[in-house]
Amino acid sequence: MCRSIKTLRNAEVPASEEDIRAAALQYVRKISGYRKPSKVNEEAFERAVEEVARATRSLLGQLKQASHPPHPN
């Protein structure tokens, strides 16, 4: 998987929108095989990045805090 995507769940410092978008972009790049999509695929690529970012925000908002922080990457 994307080893460069950092863990965004952190009790002390919440993930920024920039961090969430960067993680979503890395994920979509990895699964699509595109670093930068062609014009014909650009709309679908950007839509996927937004959908992954939205799902990430939702997940982070729903996770319960554990008794100890997650392990760093």
ZADO-1210 file (C-alpha; in nm, 4 decimals, padded with zeros to 6 digits):
<atoms>
<atom x="00.0000" y="00.0000" z="00.0000" code="MET" pos="1"/>
<atom x="00.1023" y="00.3642" z="00.0105" code="CYS" pos="2"/>
<atom x="00.3881" y="00.3704" z="00.2547" code="ARG" pos="3"/>
<atom x="00.4175" y="00.7483" z="00.2232" code="SER" pos="4"/>
<atom x="00.0696" y="00.8089" z="00.3650" code="ILE" pos="5"/>
<atom x="00.1109" y="00.9024" z="00.7288" code="LYS" pos="6"/>
<atom x="-00.1282" y="00.8104" z="01.0082" code="THR" pos="7"/>
<atom x="-00.3769" y="01.0962" z="01.0486" code="LEU" pos="8"/>
<atom x="-00.5414" y="00.9849" z="01.3727" code="ARG" pos="9"/>
<atom x="-00.3657" y="01.1687" z="01.6538" code="ASN" pos="10"/>
<atom x="-00.5114" y="01.2617" z="01.9920" code="ALA" pos="11"/>
<atom x="-00.2922" y="01.5693" z="02.0333" code="GLU" pos="12"/>
<atom x="-00.2907" y="01.7212" z="01.6846" code="VAL" pos="13"/>
<atom x="-00.5968" y="01.6723" z="01.4632" code="PRO" pos="14"/>
<atom x="-00.5365" y="01.6141" z="01.0933" code="ALA" pos="15"/>
<atom x="-00.5434" y="01.9276" z="00.8835" code="SER" pos="16"/>
<atom x="-00.7399" y="01.9562" z="00.5598" code="GLU" pos="17"/>
<atom x="-00.4041" y="01.9667" z="00.3811" code="GLU" pos="18"/>
<atom x="-00.2982" y="01.6366" z="00.5420" code="ASP" pos="19"/>
<atom x="-00.6302" y="01.4725" z="00.4550" code="ILE" pos="20"/>
<atom x="-00.6164" y="01.5879" z="00.0921" code="ARG" pos="21"/>
<atom x="-00.2522" y="01.4805" z="00.0563" code="ALA" pos="22"/>
<atom x="-00.3345" y="01.1325" z="00.1869" code="ALA" pos="23"/>
<atom x="-00.6359" y="01.1065" z="-00.0453" code="ALA" pos="24"/>
<atom x="-00.4254" y="01.2177" z="-00.3424" code="LEU" pos="25"/>
<atom x="-00.1535" y="00.9609" z="-00.2644" code="GLN" pos="26"/>
<atom x="-00.4149" y="00.6862" z="-00.2328" code="TYR" pos="27"/>
<atom x="-00.5836" y="00.7723" z="-00.5641" code="VAL" pos="28"/>
<atom x="-00.2457" y="00.7993" z="-00.7378" code="ARG" pos="29"/>
<atom x="-00.1486" y="00.4569" z="-00.6099" code="LYS" pos="30"/>
<atom x="-00.4656" y="00.2728" z="-00.7075" code="ILE" pos="31"/>
<atom x="-00.5105" y="00.4527" z="-01.0423" code="SER" pos="32"/>
<atom x="-00.1479" y="00.4275" z="-01.1508" code="GLY" pos="33"/>
<atom x="-00.1490" y="00.7971" z="-01.2458" code="TYR" pos="34"/>
<atom x="00.0732" y="01.0609" z="-01.0934" code="ARG" pos="35"/>
<atom x="-00.1135" y="01.3140" z="-01.3051" code="LYS" pos="36"/>
<atom x="-00.4063" y="01.1855" z="-01.5111" code="PRO" pos="37"/>
<atom x="-00.4674" y="01.2714" z="-01.8738" code="SER" pos="38"/>
<atom x="-00.7294" y="01.5367" z="-01.9533" code="LYS" pos="39"/>
<atom x="-00.9846" y="01.2686" z="-02.0323" code="VAL" pos="40"/>
<atom x="-00.9406" y="01.1138" z="-01.6838" code="ASN" pos="41"/>
<atom x="-00.8805" y="01.4329" z="-01.4861" code="GLU" pos="42"/>
<atom x="-01.2421" y="01.4829" z="-01.3720" code="GLU" pos="43"/>
<atom x="-01.2799" y="01.1241" z="-01.2483" code="ALA" pos="44"/>
<atom x="-00.9405" y="01.1446" z="-01.0735" code="PHE" pos="45"/>
<atom x="-01.0265" y="01.4694" z="-00.8907" code="GLU" pos="46"/>
<atom x="-01.3704" y="01.3384" z="-00.7965" code="ARG" pos="47"/>
<atom x="-01.2074" y="01.0273" z="-00.6483" code="ALA" pos="48"/>
<atom x="-00.9641" y="01.2409" z="-00.4460" code="VAL" pos="49"/>
<atom x="-01.2556" y="01.4416" z="-00.3036" code="GLU" pos="50"/>
<atom x="-01.4559" y="01.1274" z="-00.2230" code="GLU" pos="51"/>
<atom x="-01.1590" y="00.9666" z="-00.0452" code="VAL" pos="52"/>
<atom x="-01.0943" y="01.2891" z="00.1473" code="ALA" pos="53"/>
<atom x="-01.4620" y="01.3052" z="00.2496" code="ARG" pos="54"/>
<atom x="-01.4555" y="00.9415" z="00.3649" code="ALA" pos="55"/>
<atom x="-01.1338" y="01.0097" z="00.5568" code="THR" pos="56"/>
<atom x="-01.2871" y="01.3088" z="00.7376" code="ARG" pos="57"/>
<atom x="-01.5895" y="01.0977" z="00.8254" code="SER" pos="58"/>
<atom x="-01.3790" y="00.8105" z="00.9563" code="LEU" pos="59"/>
<atom x="-01.1555" y="01.0365" z="01.1656" code="LEU" pos="60"/>
<atom x="-01.4639" y="01.2065" z="01.3095" code="GLY" pos="61"/>
<atom x="-01.6189" y="00.8757" z="01.4134" code="GLN" pos="62"/>
<atom x="-01.3156" y="00.7039" z="01.5681" code="LEU" pos="63"/>
<atom x="-01.3153" y="00.6788" z="01.9443" code="LYS" pos="64"/>
<atom x="-00.9993" y="00.7718" z="02.1313" code="GLN" pos="65"/>
<atom x="-00.8125" y="00.4713" z="02.2710" code="ALA" pos="66"/>
<atom x="-00.6610" y="00.4705" z="02.6190" code="SER" pos="67"/>
<atom x="-00.3183" y="00.5157" z="02.4586" code="HIS" pos="68"/>
<atom x="-00.2182" y="00.6949" z="02.1347" code="PRO" pos="69"/>
<atom x="-00.1643" y="00.5028" z="01.8095" code="PRO" pos="70"/>
<atom x="00.1823" y="00.3907" z="01.7109" code="HIS" pos="71"/>
<atom x="00.3626" y="00.6398" z="01.4855" code="PRO" pos="72"/>
<atom x="00.4464" y="00.5347" z="01.1288" code="ASN" pos="73"/>
</atoms>
